[in-house]
């Protein structure tokens, strides 16, 4: 606005009529003049725009890390649930098989005495096949080297026929389910006759 003589600005009056009152012609407004009348759009300073971009990148990285952590926790949860499910199933099967071991012992004794005949033999064979499908396997044979991890020595003797502690008789077979020993084999153990006797010092200790 042009300044007044007393220091105040004079009002500016713009004729925005589309028809010129003197000529009657349609006026054409110059785009430059229209643009000059409008205030310029505010632009963010470059430093502020860069700071906003860095903040968005940091938020995106944080959300991505949260998502990856949640996914890893879910995967670990599923693995833990699966391990627990397998462990519970194995425990249940092992408990059932443990209850059947005395029955299998009776079947074994009947077979040794020639009493496993007729229908009883068929039932025994069906039971042994069923427990075998569940993973039960017997172990313990005459002549096996004595292993305290899987054998239980009920009798002990010395023999010239062995060169190491050996199961010379299986009094009761052992059973395992997979790698898990449900019952050790109960055996009679013989050691070599020339095994060095315990010294007095060792006996005193």
C-alpha atoms as a printed R data frame, in Angstrom:
    type eleno elety resid chain resno       x        y       z
1   ATOM     1    CA   UNK     A     1   0.000    0.000   0.000
2   ATOM     2    CA   UNK     A     2   1.301    3.581  -0.714
3   ATOM     3    CA   UNK     A     3   2.082    5.532   2.467
4   ATOM     4    CA   UNK     A     4  -0.014    8.542   3.403
5   ATOM     5    CA   UNK     A     5   1.516   11.903   4.116
6   ATOM     6    CA   UNK     A     6   0.914   11.505   7.861
7   ATOM     7    CA   UNK     A     7   2.745    8.141   7.845
8   ATOM     8    CA   UNK     A     8  -0.283    5.889   7.445
9   ATOM     9    CA   UNK     A     9  -0.688    3.651   4.410
10  ATOM    10    CA   UNK     A    10  -3.358    4.505   1.826
11  ATOM    11    CA   UNK     A    11  -5.805    1.674   1.061
12  ATOM    12    CA   UNK     A    12  -5.336    0.055  -2.340
13  ATOM    13    CA   UNK     A    13  -8.495   -0.520  -4.363
14  ATOM    14    CA   UNK     A    14  -8.296   -3.144  -7.077
15  ATOM    15    CA   UNK     A    15 -10.809   -3.299  -9.908
16  ATOM    16    CA   UNK     A    16 -11.531   -7.039 -10.219
17  ATOM    17    CA   UNK     A    17 -14.462   -6.637 -12.593
18  ATOM    18    CA   UNK     A    18 -14.268   -8.991 -15.545
19  ATOM    19    CA   UNK     A    19 -15.962   -6.423 -17.912
20  ATOM    20    CA   UNK     A    20 -14.224   -3.148 -18.537
21  ATOM    21    CA   UNK     A    21 -16.901   -0.462 -17.836
22  ATOM    22    CA   UNK     A    22 -15.391    1.905 -20.397
23  ATOM    23    CA   UNK     A    23 -14.835   -0.457 -23.352
24  ATOM    24    CA   UNK     A    24 -17.281   -3.237 -22.552
25  ATOM    25    CA   UNK     A    25 -14.574   -5.811 -23.315
26  ATOM    26    CA   UNK     A    26 -13.783   -8.874 -21.197
27  ATOM    27    CA   UNK     A    27 -10.693   -8.308 -19.131
28  ATOM    28    CA   UNK     A    28  -7.873  -10.869 -18.976
29  ATOM    29    CA   UNK     A    29  -6.071  -11.096 -15.652
30  ATOM    30    CA   UNK     A    30  -2.369  -11.787 -15.911
31  ATOM    31    CA   UNK     A    31  -1.319  -14.999 -14.074
32  ATOM    32    CA   UNK     A    32   1.671  -13.137 -12.710
33  ATOM    33    CA   UNK     A    33  -0.547  -10.528 -11.105
34  ATOM    34    CA   UNK     A    34  -2.826  -13.192  -9.576
35  ATOM    35    CA   UNK     A    35   0.202  -15.036  -8.255
36  ATOM    36    CA   UNK     A    36   1.586  -11.795  -6.869
37  ATOM    37    CA   UNK     A    37  -1.645  -11.202  -4.945
38  ATOM    38    CA   UNK     A    38  -1.406  -14.609  -3.181
39  ATOM    39    CA   UNK     A    39   0.966  -15.082  -0.246
40  ATOM    40    CA   UNK     A    40   3.910  -17.470  -0.868
41  ATOM    41    CA   UNK     A    41   3.586  -21.027   0.534
42  ATOM    42    CA   UNK     A    42   5.605  -21.669   3.656
43  ATOM    43    CA   UNK     A    43   8.481  -24.103   3.200
44  ATOM    44    CA   UNK     A    44  10.099  -26.134   5.998
45  ATOM    45    CA   UNK     A    45  13.746  -25.313   6.610
46  ATOM    46    CA   UNK     A    46  16.142  -28.000   5.246
47  ATOM    47    CA   UNK     A    47  17.460  -28.818   8.736
48  ATOM    48    CA   UNK     A    48  13.939  -29.372  10.061
49  ATOM    49    CA   UNK     A    49  13.034  -31.627   7.094
50  ATOM    50    CA   UNK     A    50  16.197  -33.714   7.620
51  ATOM    51    CA   UNK     A    51  15.427  -34.074  11.333
52  ATOM    52    CA   UNK     A    52  11.909  -35.261  10.548
53  ATOM    53    CA   UNK     A    53  13.215  -37.832   8.068
54  ATOM    54    CA   UNK     A    54  15.701  -39.192  10.616
55  ATOM    55    CA   UNK     A    55  12.945  -39.470  13.227
56  ATOM    56    CA   UNK     A    56  10.749  -41.443  10.806
57  ATOM    57    CA   UNK     A    57  13.663  -43.756  10.001
58  ATOM    58    CA   UNK     A    58  14.304  -44.326  13.718
59  ATOM    59    CA   UNK     A    59  10.624  -45.114  14.353
60  ATOM    60    CA   UNK     A    60  10.569  -47.519  11.403
61  ATOM    61    CA   UNK     A    61  13.690  -49.305  12.674
62  ATOM    62    CA   UNK     A    62  12.191  -49.564  16.162
63  ATOM    63    CA   UNK     A    63   8.908  -51.019  14.865
64  ATOM    64    CA   UNK     A    64  10.807  -53.470  12.657
65  ATOM    65    CA   UNK     A    65  12.900  -54.634  15.627
66  ATOM    66    CA   UNK     A    66   9.728  -55.066  17.721
67  ATOM    67    CA   UNK     A    67   8.143  -57.161  14.973
68  ATOM    68    CA   UNK     A    68  11.238  -59.343  14.607
69  ATOM    69    CA   UNK     A    69  11.397  -59.863  18.378
70  ATOM    70    CA   UNK     A    70   7.736  -60.840  18.543
71  ATOM    71    CA   UNK     A    71   8.195  -63.269  15.645
72  ATOM    72    CA   UNK     A    72  11.227  -64.872  17.333
73  ATOM    73    CA   UNK     A    73   9.316  -65.199  20.616
74  ATOM    74    CA   UNK     A    74   6.408  -66.847  18.793
75  ATOM    75    CA   UNK     A    75   8.710  -69.319  17.026
76  ATOM    76    CA   UNK     A    76  10.394  -70.189  20.349
77  ATOM    77    CA   UNK     A    77   6.972  -70.592  21.972
78  ATOM    78    CA   UNK     A    78   5.839  -73.025  19.284
79  ATOM    79    CA   UNK     A    79   9.045  -75.042  19.634
80  ATOM    80    CA   UNK     A    80   8.652  -75.158  23.416
81  ATOM    81    CA   UNK     A    81   5.028  -76.252  23.134
82  ATOM    82    CA   UNK     A    82   6.001  -78.978  20.659
83  ATOM    83    CA   UNK     A    83   8.809  -80.224  22.942
84  ATOM    84    CA   UNK     A    84   6.444  -80.277  25.909
85  ATOM    85    CA   UNK     A    85   3.817  -82.134  23.887
86  ATOM    86    CA   UNK     A    86   6.346  -84.782  22.809
87  ATOM    87    CA   UNK     A    87   7.702  -85.092  26.364
88  ATOM    88    CA   UNK     A    88   4.212  -85.542  27.833
89  ATOM    89    CA   UNK     A    89   3.378  -88.163  25.208
90  ATOM    90    CA   UNK     A    90   6.618  -90.076  25.844
91  ATOM    91    CA   UNK     A    91   6.044  -89.930  29.599
92  ATOM    92    CA   UNK     A    92   2.531  -91.318  29.201
93  ATOM    93    CA   UNK     A    93   3.710  -94.140  26.920
94  ATOM    94    CA   UNK     A    94   6.612  -94.955  29.252
95  ATOM    95    CA   UNK     A    95   4.260  -95.129  32.246
96  ATOM    96    CA   UNK     A    96   1.944  -97.520  30.409
97  ATOM    97    CA   UNK     A    97   4.822  -99.754  29.315
98  ATOM    98    CA   UNK     A    98   6.204  -99.859  32.859
99  ATOM    99    CA   UNK     A    99   2.872 -101.246  34.048
100 ATOM   100    CA   UNK     A   100   3.069 -103.978  31.407
101 ATOM   101    CA   UNK     A   101   6.591 -105.180  32.257
102 ATOM   102    CA   UNK     A   102   5.419 -107.691  34.921
103 ATOM   103    CA   UNK     A   103   3.018 -109.160  32.351
104 ATOM   104    CA   UNK     A   104   5.856 -109.499  29.861
105 ATOM   105    CA   UNK     A   105   7.969 -111.199  32.566
106 ATOM   106    CA   UNK     A   106   5.188 -113.744  33.120
107 ATOM   107    CA   UNK     A   107   5.002 -114.387  29.392
108 ATOM   108    CA   UNK     A   108   8.764 -114.916  29.255
109 ATOM   109    CA   UNK     A   109   8.711 -117.410  32.131
110 ATOM   110    CA   UNK     A   110   5.802 -119.281  30.558
111 ATOM   111    CA   UNK     A   111   7.724 -119.477  27.283
112 ATOM   112    CA   UNK     A   112  10.843 -120.787  29.060
113 ATOM   113    CA   UNK     A   113   8.789 -123.556  30.702
114 ATOM   114    CA   UNK     A   114   6.993 -124.522  27.500
115 ATOM   115    CA   UNK     A   115   3.633 -123.293  28.821
116 ATOM   116    CA   UNK     A   116   3.054 -120.688  26.105
117 ATOM   117    CA   UNK     A   117   0.648 -122.638  23.877
118 ATOM   118    CA   UNK     A   118  -2.764 -122.351  22.282
119 ATOM   119    CA   UNK     A   119  -4.786 -119.172  22.579
120 ATOM   120    CA   UNK     A   120  -2.529 -117.824  25.326
121 ATOM   121    CA   UNK     A   121   0.377 -117.873  22.869
122 ATOM   122    CA   UNK     A   122  -1.605 -115.800  20.359
123 ATOM   123    CA   UNK     A   123  -2.498 -113.235  23.014
124 ATOM   124    CA   UNK     A   124   1.119 -113.057  24.163
125 ATOM   125    CA   UNK     A   125   2.374 -112.533  20.622
126 ATOM   126    CA   UNK     A   126  -0.199 -109.774  20.026
127 ATOM   127    CA   UNK     A   127   0.814 -108.000  23.235
128 ATOM   128    CA   UNK     A   128   4.519 -108.210  22.419
129 ATOM   129    CA   UNK     A   129   3.870 -106.846  18.923
130 ATOM   130    CA   UNK     A   130   1.812 -103.969  20.345
131 ATOM   131    CA   UNK     A   131   4.469 -102.872  22.840
132 ATOM   132    CA   UNK     A   132   7.135 -103.177  20.158
133 ATOM   133    CA   UNK     A   133   5.190 -100.675  18.020
134 ATOM   134    CA   UNK     A   134   5.289  -98.294  20.987
135 ATOM   135    CA   UNK     A   135   9.085  -98.497  20.948
136 ATOM   136    CA   UNK     A   136   9.687 -101.060  23.707
137 ATOM   137    CA   UNK     A   137  12.680 -103.301  23.114
138 ATOM   138    CA   UNK     A   138  14.216 -105.905  25.461
139 ATOM   139    CA   UNK     A   139  17.946 -106.088  26.039
140 ATOM   140    CA   UNK     A   140  20.399 -108.171  28.042
141 ATOM   141    CA   UNK     A   141  22.019 -111.287  26.677
142 ATOM   142    CA   UNK     A   142  24.224 -113.907  28.253
143 ATOM   143    CA   UNK     A   143  27.843 -112.998  27.504
144 ATOM   144    CA   UNK     A   144  27.307 -109.225  27.366
145 ATOM   145    CA   UNK     A   145  30.069 -107.154  28.983
146 ATOM   146    CA   UNK     A   146  28.786 -105.849  32.276
147 ATOM   147    CA   UNK     A   147  27.700 -102.210  32.039
148 ATOM   148    CA   UNK     A   148  26.466 -100.653  35.272
149 ATOM   149    CA   UNK     A   149  24.484  -98.111  33.235
150 ATOM   150    CA   UNK     A   150  22.172 -100.807  31.852
151 ATOM   151    CA   UNK     A   151  22.840 -103.836  34.070
152 ATOM   152    CA   UNK     A   152  22.005 -104.565  37.685
153 ATOM   153    CA   UNK     A   153  24.246 -107.240  39.228
154 ATOM   154    CA   UNK     A   154  22.279 -109.556  41.505
155 ATOM   155    CA   UNK     A   155  24.987 -112.227  41.754
156 ATOM   156    CA   UNK     A   156  28.777 -112.059  41.610
157 ATOM   157    CA   UNK     A   157  31.441 -114.730  41.010
158 ATOM   158    CA   UNK     A   158  34.853 -115.388  39.405
159 ATOM   159    CA   UNK     A   159  35.413 -117.477  36.302
160 ATOM   160    CA   UNK     A   160  38.429 -118.487  34.177
161 ATOM   161    CA   UNK     A   161  36.216 -118.251  31.085
162 ATOM   162    CA   UNK     A   162  35.899 -114.458  31.080
163 ATOM   163    CA   UNK     A   163  38.476 -111.733  30.524
164 ATOM   164    CA   UNK     A   164  36.354 -108.868  31.858
165 ATOM   165    CA   UNK     A   165  33.261 -108.475  34.055
166 ATOM   166    CA   UNK     A   166  30.614 -110.334  32.074
167 ATOM   167    CA   UNK     A   167  26.932 -111.137  32.413
168 ATOM   168    CA   UNK     A   168  27.027 -114.947  32.565
169 ATOM   169    CA   UNK     A   169  23.302 -115.258  33.217
170 ATOM   170    CA   UNK     A   170  20.303 -112.985  32.624
171 ATOM   171    CA   UNK     A   171  17.924 -113.307  35.550
172 ATOM   172    CA   UNK     A   172  15.487 -110.716  34.215
173 ATOM   173    CA   UNK     A   173  15.678 -108.927  30.863
174 ATOM   174    CA   UNK     A   174  15.978 -105.183  30.683
175 ATOM   175    CA   UNK     A   175  13.707 -102.935  28.631
176 ATOM   176    CA   UNK     A   176  14.231  -99.592  26.954
177 ATOM   177    CA   UNK     A   177  12.042  -97.239  24.984
178 ATOM   178    CA   UNK     A   178  14.228  -95.604  22.374
179 ATOM   179    CA   UNK     A   179  17.312  -94.447  24.273
180 ATOM   180    CA   UNK     A   180  15.491  -94.380  27.602
181 ATOM   181    CA   UNK     A   181  16.131  -97.337  29.936
182 ATOM   182    CA   UNK     A   182  12.859  -98.308  31.618
183 ATOM   183    CA   UNK     A   183  14.388 -101.163  33.580
184 ATOM   184    CA   UNK     A   184  17.981 -102.424  33.767
185 ATOM   185    CA   UNK     A   185  18.748 -106.034  32.959
186 ATOM   186    CA   UNK     A   186  19.245 -108.017  36.156
187 ATOM   187    CA   UNK     A   187  22.173 -110.356  35.689
188 ATOM   188    CA   UNK     A   188  24.707 -112.621  37.359
189 ATOM   189    CA   UNK     A   189  28.202 -111.218  36.852
190 ATOM   190    CA   UNK     A   190  31.501 -113.097  36.705
191 ATOM   191    CA   UNK     A   191  34.967 -111.540  36.839
192 ATOM   192    CA   UNK     A   192  38.263 -113.115  35.698
193 ATOM   193    CA   UNK     A   193  39.846 -115.374  38.334
194 ATOM   194    CA   UNK     A   194  43.185 -113.611  37.988
195 ATOM   195    CA   UNK     A   195  41.692 -110.241  38.912
196 ATOM   196    CA   UNK     A   196  44.046 -108.589  41.436
197 ATOM   197    CA   UNK     A   197  42.632 -108.801  44.939
198 ATOM   198    CA   UNK     A   198  42.056 -105.627  46.879
199 ATOM   199    CA   UNK     A   199  45.106 -104.613  48.976
200 ATOM   200    CA   UNK     A   200  44.952 -104.066  52.703
201 ATOM   201    CA   UNK     A   201  45.466 -100.349  52.194
202 ATOM   202    CA   UNK     A   202  42.471 -100.190  49.884
203 ATOM   203    CA   UNK     A   203  40.394 -102.198  52.373
204 ATOM   204    CA   UNK     A   204  41.409  -99.840  55.183
205 ATOM   205    CA   UNK     A   205  40.355  -96.903  53.054
